[in-house]
Amino acid sequence: MAGNIRLSPDQLREFAGQYSSQSEQVHSIVGELDSLIGRLQEAWEGSSSQAFANQYTELKPSFTQMGTLLEEISVQLKGAASTLEDTDNQIAGKIGY
């Protein structure tokens, strides 16, 4: 059983733009966190400081991956919008005179 599509291609593209924007924000936040860690390391010394920095270093790929996944979703939504639009045009071309 096929599902219903209640969005226009333009609406799908709007959602794609929002996901892309969120991806950019995530990457920006990661950059800000990198800066914060650097400044913190200048002021905080010792093994606890190093442990904190190591933990961030271990977690950072997950943050970066989130931004990448959001951009991939954006690309998929744009592709779905184009497919929907093309399919609708093909059907419209077969109907009529």
Secondary structure, 3 states (H helix, E strand, C coil): CCCCCCCCHHHHHHHHHHHHHHHHHHHHHHHHHHHHHHHHHHHCCCHHHHHHHHHHHHHHHHHHHHHHHHHHHHHHHHHHHHHHHHHHHHHHHHCCC
